[in-house]
Amino acid sequence: MTTPIQLNQLNAMVEEIEDYAILMLDTKGTVLNWNRGAQKIKGYAAEEIIGKNFEIFYLQNDKDTGLPIHLLQQATEKGKAEHVGWRVKKDGNTFWGSILITALHDAEGNVIGFTKVTRDLTTHRLLEESRQAYLTELEQHSQEIEQLTYITSHDLQEPLRTIKGIINLLREKKEIQEDTESEMLISFIGDSVERMHRLVKAVLEYSLLGNNKEKSEVDCNELVRDIITDLAGVIGDKAATIQCGTLPLKKDML
């Protein structure tokens, strides 16, 4: 059996809790007690709120729809009621509160009142809203980048086709055909243009994939060879030496 000393200790413990508003309500929702957490979260001193109905903490729209009464009815019928939403402080500001109302019963099982525990989750709510806003902005930027990539890749193909046409015209000239060095340089330019064309085409195709990407094997040896070829001018200017062993095939390099 719980002794008066134990009850006093329990009441003192509830009174000292600051992170949760812990209240006792009668069957009509009248506030019967007030702890430090309730004052910290809601802003009322005990003498300002004890004896008033707990619906004072709810937005007018919630009161108009009967939410406070519904929560008491739910707790009466099911033993408890949970709800998360905006609540009103003494100064009129709102906070995002998570509440749990539990029905209290006498020896015969009749409801004689309720306990109500409220936690201020405003910080969590604002962080979640900030996260969602960031994800929305990130998604928008991603779409803009995909669109820019598509437009740029598409437009780059036209000057490449022009360069390829000029190279073909040069190759048809007799003096070029008879000049081994010129033919070699034109072939080198042609190869570079062809690699650029494939790269632009790959970027264009990638921009159209969206989230429907499939993994494929990439030959890292071929990749390195293409990079060395593309950077031949820089490598020659710096008198650099590239050393590379045998590389594996890799899945999904992106």
C-alpha positions in Angstrom: 0.0 0.0 0.0 1.2 3.5 -0.9 1.9 5.5 2.3 1.4 9.3 2.6 5.2 9.7 2.6 5.5 7.9 -0.7 2.6 10.0 -2.1 4.4 13.2 -1.0 7.6 12.0 -2.6 5.8 11.2 -5.9 4.1 14.6 -5.9 7.5 16.3 -5.2 9.1 14.4 -8.1 6.4 15.3 -10.5 6.6 19.0 -9.4 10.3 19.1 -10.1 10.2 17.7 -13.7 10.9 20.5 -16.2 11.0 18.8 -19.6 7.4 17.6 -19.4 4.1 19.3 -18.4 2.4 16.8 -16.1 -1.2 17.7 -15.1 -4.1 16.1 -13.4 -7.5 16.8 -14.9 -11.0 16.1 -13.5 -13.6 14.3 -15.7 -14.5 17.6 -17.3 -10.9 18.6 -18.1 -10.4 21.1 -15.3 -6.8 21.5 -14.3 -6.1 20.2 -10.8 -2.3 20.6 -10.4 0.6 22.3 -12.2 4.3 21.4 -12.2 7.5 23.3 -13.2 7.5 21.7 -16.7 4.0 23.0 -17.3 5.0 26.5 -16.3 8.1 26.3 -18.4 6.3 25.0 -21.5 3.0 26.9 -21.3 4.0 30.0 -19.4 1.3 30.0 -16.7 2.0 30.1 -13.0 0.0 27.5 -11.0 -2.4 30.1 -9.5 -3.2 31.4 -13.0 -4.3 28.1 -14.4 -5.5 25.7 -11.7 -9.3 25.5 -11.9 -9.5 26.4 -15.6 -10.3 24.0 -18.4 -7.4 22.5 -20.3 -8.9 23.6 -23.6 -7.3 27.0 -22.9 -4.1 25.5 -24.4 -5.7 24.7 -27.8 -6.0 26.9 -30.9 -9.5 28.4 -31.5 -9.9 26.2 -34.6 -9.3 23.0 -32.5 -11.8 24.2 -29.9 -14.4 24.9 -32.5 -14.0 21.4 -33.9 -14.2 19.9 -30.4 -10.7 18.4 -30.3 -10.2 18.7 -26.5 -13.5 17.0 -25.7 -12.8 14.3 -28.3 -9.5 13.5 -26.7 -11.1 13.1 -23.2 -13.8 10.9 -24.8 -11.1 8.8 -26.5 -9.2 8.4 -23.3 -12.4 7.4 -21.5 -13.2 4.8 -24.1 -9.8 3.4 -24.9 -7.8 4.3 -21.8 -5.6 6.8 -23.4 -5.4 9.4 -26.2 -2.4 10.7 -28.1 -2.2 13.8 -30.2 0.5 16.0 -31.8 -0.2 19.6 -32.9 0.1 23.3 -32.2 -0.7 24.5 -28.7 -1.1 28.0 -27.3 1.1 29.5 -24.5 0.0 32.2 -22.1 1.7 34.9 -24.3 -0.3 33.8 -27.3 2.7 32.2 -29.0 2.4 28.6 -30.2 4.5 25.5 -29.7 4.4 22.0 -31.3 3.3 19.7 -28.5 3.0 16.0 -28.2 0.4 15.0 -25.6 -0.7 11.8 -23.9 -3.9 11.7 -21.9 -4.5 8.7 -19.7 -7.7 7.9 -17.9 -7.7 7.2 -14.1 -10.2 4.7 -12.6 -11.6 3.9 -9.2 -11.9 0.5 -7.7 -15.1 -0.2 -9.7 -13.5 0.9 -13.0 -15.2 4.3 -13.3 -13.2 7.1 -14.8 -12.4 9.7 -12.0 -10.1 11.9 -13.9 -7.1 12.0 -16.3 -3.3 12.6 -16.3 -2.0 14.7 -19.1 1.6 14.7 -20.2 2.8 17.3 -22.7 6.2 17.6 -24.4 7.4 20.6 -26.3 8.7 19.3 -29.7 8.9 22.7 -31.4 12.7 22.4 -32.0 12.2 19.0 -33.6 9.4 20.3 -35.8 11.4 23.3 -37.0 14.4 21.1 -37.8 12.2 18.7 -39.8 10.6 21.6 -41.7 14.1 23.0 -42.4 15.2 19.6 -43.6 12.2 19.2 -45.9 12.8 22.7 -47.2 16.4 21.9 -47.9 15.5 18.6 -49.7 12.9 20.4 -51.8 15.5 23.1 -52.8 18.1 20.3 -53.5 15.6 18.5 -55.7 14.9 21.7 -57.5 18.6 22.4 -58.1 19.1 18.9 -59.3 16.3 19.3 -61.8 17.8 22.6 -63.0 21.3 21.0 -63.3 19.8 18.1 -65.3 18.0 20.5 -67.6 21.2 22.6 -68.0 23.2 19.5 -68.7 20.7 18.4 -71.4 20.7 21.8 -73.1 24.4 22.2 -73.0 25.1 18.6 -74.2 22.5 19.0 -77.0 23.9 22.3 -78.2 27.5 21.1 -78.1 26.8 18.4 -80.7 26.2 21.0 -83.5 29.7 22.6 -83.4 31.2 19.1 -83.2 29.4 18.1 -86.4 30.7 21.3 -88.0 34.3 20.4 -87.1 33.9 16.9 -88.4 32.6 18.2 -91.7 35.6 20.5 -92.0 38.0 17.7 -91.3 36.3 15.6 -94.0 36.7 18.4 -96.5 40.4 18.8 -95.6 41.0 15.1 -96.1 39.6 15.4 -99.6 42.2 18.0 -100.6 45.0 16.5 -102.7 47.7 18.5 -101.0 46.7 17.2 -97.6 46.6 13.6 -98.9 50.2 14.0 -100.1 51.4 15.6 -96.9 51.9 12.8 -94.3 52.4 15.1 -91.4 49.2 17.1 -92.2 47.2 13.9 -92.6 48.5 12.7 -89.2 47.5 15.9 -87.5 44.1 15.9 -89.1 43.6 12.3 -88.0 44.6 13.2 -84.5 42.1 16.1 -84.5 39.4 13.8 -85.9 40.0 11.2 -83.2 39.8 13.9 -80.5 36.6 15.3 -82.0 35.1 11.8 -82.1 36.0 11.2 -78.4 34.4 14.5 -77.5 31.3 13.6 -79.5 31.0 10.3 -77.6 31.5 12.1 -74.3 28.9 14.8 -75.1 26.5 12.0 -76.2 27.1 10.1 -72.9 26.4 13.2 -70.9 23.2 13.9 -72.8 22.1 10.3 -72.2 23.0 10.5 -68.6 20.9 13.7 -68.1 17.9 11.8 -69.5 18.2 8.9 -67.1 16.9 10.7 -64.0 16.6 8.1 -61.2 16.3 5.2 -63.6 20.0 4.4 -63.7 21.4 0.9 -64.2 24.8 -0.3 -63.1 27.3 -1.5 -65.7 30.9 -2.6 -65.8 33.5 0.0 -66.7 36.9 -1.0 -68.0 39.2 1.2 -66.0 42.2 0.4 -68.3 40.3 1.8 -71.3 39.2 4.8 -69.2 42.8 5.6 -68.2 44.0 5.3 -71.8 41.3 7.8 -73.0 42.3 10.2 -70.2 46.0 10.0 -71.2 45.1 10.6 -74.8 42.9 13.6 -74.0 45.6 15.1 -71.8 48.4 14.4 -74.2 49.1 18.1 -74.6 49.4 18.8 -71.0 51.5 15.7 -70.3 53.9 16.7 -73.1 54.2 20.3 -71.9 55.0 19.1 -68.3 57.3 16.3 -69.5 55.2 14.0 -67.3 55.4 10.2 -67.2 52.2 8.2 -66.6 52.6 4.8 -65.0 49.6 2.6 -64.5 49.3 -1.1 -63.8 46.4 -3.4 -64.8 43.2 -2.1 -63.4 40.0 -4.1 -62.7 36.5 -3.8 -64.1 34.3 -1.7 -61.8 30.6 -1.6 -61.3 28.8 1.7 -61.5 31.6 4.3 -61.5 29.1 7.1 -61.0 
